[in-house]
Amino acid sequence: MIHLENEFLKVSVRNQGAELTSFYNNTTGIEHLWQADPSVWGWYSPNLFPVVGGCLNNQIVVDGMPFKMERHGFARNSTFKVIDCTDTHAVFELNDSVETHVNYPYKFTFQVIYDLLDNELKITYKVINRDNKTIYFSVGAHPAFRIPFDKNDSLEDYYLEFERDEVLEKHLLSVNGFFNGMTEIIRNESNTLLLSRELFKNDALVFKNLLSRELCLKSLNHSKSIYLKFPQFNYLGIWAKDDVPFICLEPWLGCADTEGKSEELKNKEAIQVLAAGQVFEADYRIGVL
């Protein structure tokens, strides 16, 4: 476990999955991250690689060959090495191995880099293609934020404020967690979305056409809030579970498969393409106000 701290924030990251396990506001004394109750949902903030979402038949297809692939990929269950660390900076690294080649037939390095920058935590995903051919992947984040911030609040006291006015068109999921080709507009020309359990009765909200690349989680009752900046991520998932006190705000570069549409990995929706010897980087930031 690695601990980073500055005047504003204190965070912890574990080697399994290079997963953020604590995001603590030193000013307010609030732990903003869900604390992984395995009886309900046993994750804090998993990093998703080399796929985002579910794959049809729990597999990917590369050059006509099937490879078993679990939902959201294997990185979140893998042990990363810490290759650099200071009081406010840490680099976690996962390299391909005999084990990863069983599921993903490429040579790669996947790094998750954490940097505390005043009141923000910057999380960078870095993929290095060490193969002699083009590799294909998706990558994404899945942080679960504890709400309410205050014991006197409820979920219905919270709302999301987007950077810009949005037509919030969600892409609908089947009972198996795959897209079914249908969409539904849940908010029209507004920059706010009031939260409720009813919003998530049919699984996550998935937005593929947002104008905003920043949003803020706020309460109607007080000024405590957190924000998310994701300038390089084209898709956003938002998920809450039953009466569990968390909400996941998930920037993605990739997404689940569509029902009945089995494709080669290189042809999957929103797939990232990285030529031999090249490096990919994308970052998002969590901040407190």
N, C-alpha and C positions, 0 to 999 in steps of 0.2 A: 504494500500500500504506500502510495506517495501522497504527501501533503504539501500544498502550496498555499501561501498566505501573503496578503498585503494589508494596507490600512482598511480597505473596504470589504474584502472577501476572504474566505477560507474555504478551500476545496480539497477533496480527497479523490484519488483515482486508484482503482485496483488493477492488478496485472491481468486478471481474467477479462478478456475483451477490451482492455484499456478503458474500462468503464468508469465514468464519473459516478461517485457514490455519495458525495456531499457537495452542496453549494450553499454555503452559510454566509449570511449577511452580517458582518461584524457590527454594523451600525444599529440595526434593528434587533439583532439576536434571533432572526428567523432562519430556520433551515428550509430552503425552498425546494429541495429535491425529495421526491417520494422515497421512502426507506425500505423498499423491496420486501414486502411481506409475501413469502413463498406460498402461503395459503390462498392468496388472491392474485398477485402478479409479482413474480420474484425477480424483477429487474429494476434498475435505477434509471439508467440512461444508455441502453445498448447502442453500439456502433454497428451499422449494417453494411456488410461486405461479404462476398462479391455480388450479392443480389439484394434487392429491396422487395419485401412482400413475398407472397407465395408463388411457387412454380408449379405448373400443371404436372401431375403425377410425381410431385416432389423430385423433379429432376430438371437439369439443363441439358441441352443438346449442343455438342461442339463437333463440327465436321462429321455430322451424322451419327456420332456416338453419344449415348446417354450417360450422364453422370448424376448420381444422387446429390440432391441439394436441399437442405432444410430451409424452412421459412426464414427470411432475413439473412441467410448466409451463415457461414461457420465462424466468422471472426468473433462474434460475441461469446462463443464458447471456447475460444482459443486463448492460450497463455502468451502474452506479449512480454518482450524484454524491455527494460528501461535502458536506453542508450545515452541519455543526457538528462540532467536534472539540476535545477537551482531552486531558490526559494519561490520563484514565480514562473518557472518554465520546466516542462518535462516532455520528453519524446519517448513514446512507446512504439515498439516495432514488432511486426510479424512477417516472417519470411516463408516462402513456399517450402514444402518438405514432402517426403514420401507420403505422409498422411494427407496433406492438402491435395496432392495430385490424384488421389482417389476420387475427389469430388470436383476438382477444378484444375484442368490440365495445363496450367501456365506457370512460368517462373516469374515471381513478383516480390516486391517488398511493399507492405502496407504500414504506414505510420499514422499514428494519431498524436497530434502535438497540442499541448495545453500551454496557454500563456495568460497570466493575469495582467491586465492592463487597466489600472485604476479600478473603476467600478464594473468592468467587463471581464468575462472569461472568453478568450478566443480559442476555438477548437478547429484545428486544421487537419484535413484528411489529405494525405500524400500517398500516391501510388507510383511506384517505379517499375517500369517494364524491364525486367532482366532477361526476357526471352529473346529469341531471334525472329519473332513474328509478332504481329499485332495481337494484343489481348483485348478482351471485352469484359466490362464489369458495370455494376451499379454500386452506389454508395449513398448512405443516408444516416440520419440521426434520429433518436427516439427518446429524448429526455422527458421524464415524467415529473411534473411540478406539483408539489403539495398545495392543495387548496382545501379549505380556506386558509388565508394567511393569519386571520384573526378568529379565535374560537367562537365569536358571536356572529360570524358570517356563515352563509350557506353557498352552495354552488350557484344558485340563482342570483346571488349578489354580484357575480363576476361577469365580465364581458371582455371580448377581444377588440382592441382598437387597431385597425389596419392603417398602414401608411397612407393609402389612397382610398377613395371611394371604389367599391368593388361590386360587380355582379357575381355573387358567390354561387357558382355552379358546381355542385358536388357530383362526382362520378360514382355511380352506385356499385355496390359489391354484392356478390351472391352469398349464400349461406356458407360457402366454402372459402370465402375471402378472395374471390377472383372478380374482376370487373365483368359486368354483364352487358356492357354496351349502352346502358341507359344513363341519363343525367337528370338532375333536378335542381332548380334554382331555389335556394333557401333564403336569400337576401338580395335585394336589388338596389343598386346605386346607393350604398351606404358604406361608411368606414367602421361600423361597429357590428358586433354579433353578440347578442345576449346568450349566456350559457344556460343550458338546462339538460336534464337527463334525457328528455324527449329527443333532443338533437342526435343522440348516439344510439337510439333504440335499434337501428339497423347497421351497427358497426361504425367504423371511422368515417369522418368526413375527409374526402380526398379532393383537393383542388389542383387542377392542371393549368389553369389560365389566369392566375393571379397577376395583377399589376404590381402589387406591393411586394417588397422584399424586406419588410420590417413590420412587426406587430408587437403590441403591448398587452399584457394580462393585467387587468385592473379590477378594482372593487368599486361598487357604488357607494360604499360606506366610509372609505378612508383613502389616503393617498399612497399607500404602499403598493408597489407594482414591480413587475419584472418585464423585460423586453427581449425580443429575439430578432437578430439581424441575419439574413441569409441571402446575400446579394447574388451568389452564383448557383443557387438551388432553384430549379424551375417548378418543382412540385411541393405541395405542403399537405401533410396528413395531420388531422386533429382527432384525438381519441380520448374518451373517458369510459370507465367500466362500472356499470351498475351503480351502487351507492358508495363506491370506493373514493376516498378523498384525493384524487389526483386528476390532472389533465396532461396529455402528451401533446407537445407541439413539435412536429417532425418534418424538418426540411429534407427533401429527397432529390437525388439525381438517379431516378429509376423508379419502378413501381411493380406491382403484382401483375401476373399474367391475366389475360382475358379468357373467360370460359370458352372452350372449344377451339382455341387458337394457339396450337402448339407450334413454336418456331425455334429455329436455331438461336443460340445465345446472341450472336452478332446482329440478329434482326429484331430482338426484343425492343419493346417501346422504351424510349429514353435511355438506351444503352450508351455507355461511355466507351470511346474507341481510343486506344493508346498504342502508338506505333513502337516498334522495337527500340529500346534505349531511351525512350521519352519518359517525362515525368508529368504527372497530373497533380494539381493542388486545388482545393476548394475549402473555404472556411465559413463558419458561422459563429455568432457571438451571443452570449447570454449576459444581460446586464441588469443592474438594480437601479431603481430611481428612489 
